[in-house]
Amino acid sequence: MSWREHDGHAHGASAAGADADTRWLAAAGVLILAFMAGEVVAGLLAHSLALLSDAAHMLTDAASIGLALATAKIAARPPRGGYTYGLRRAEILSAQANGITLVLLAVWLAYEAIRRLLAPQPVNGAVMLTVALVGVGVNLAATWLIARASGHGRRRGLNLEGAFAHVLTDLYAFAATAVAAVVVLATGFNRADPIATLVVVVLMLRAGGGLIRASGRIFLEAAPAGLDPAAIGAAMAARPHVAEVHDLHIWEITSGMPAASAHVLVAPRQDCHAVRADLETLFAREYGITHLTLQVDHAPDTGAAVNGDAGAGADTEHAGPGAAAHPAGEEHCEDAHGPRYLPQDATGDFVGKSRTTGESGE
């Protein structure tokens, strides 16, 4: 069995971000760089800030694709040495860099646009319109190439999502520039050029902020978006023979690679291995988490029935020293983190209580 597989799930570097087909990404990068060079010349000739802002944005597009290519290669390396997860988070660094460059560039373009609103300059609407329409076509092609790079039906990693956000924002920017060019040609209203630039700024801030937030959640090891740790803890506690769940942690190693760990107490005289296997199936089926580490022990034996356990008369085949090692009333973990999740209480509500305060987390 290779380092990539264990019990049917991946622990290596074959997850979402590094799966991108680099040939399609490279083609998109070359296309964008070639058009950007022509757009810089056209923007200078037309005195159009909108075109120059689009060209600057296309430079960041090319840089984001270059980062995506480099980090996809780095992230595909197998784990070695002290990097037990490999370099999977290199793609998250790339995504955060993309987000930061979008925000910084948006701030500079906003400043220049406000200057031109206060002191408008004449622009060549015909050149603006021609370049903008060609730009729409180029960005449609680049968007298609990046979509092909992610593969049909596969979820894009955050790294590739950053490159995609850059190019898609540029597509909207060229559409706004084309509208501004039509206004300039029809009415001579030169302020349409910086107004179009401000529209681009808003789009860039939205895309950049989203990338910074998403990458920040992964770096801070927050639970993946859409997964509620409290609901998952309650679902675990509801499984047969589970007496308590605590130290539940859910995070993402990289985009598309969620992981979880927890300490599970099993009713006395029940099969810990069967409970662990049942919880692994629950995580894989309901939450898409296959990178799972569970510490499973027996709960203190008080003689009372616990979540499917028959009490003192239950099967003793799998009873082990763990049941006797924790007398009734003794905390199993003195340094447990976060709430503990218990089976349904008498009212039918799940209980999530802090081990330090005893207060309900509901």
Disulfide bonds with the S-S distance in Angstrom:
none
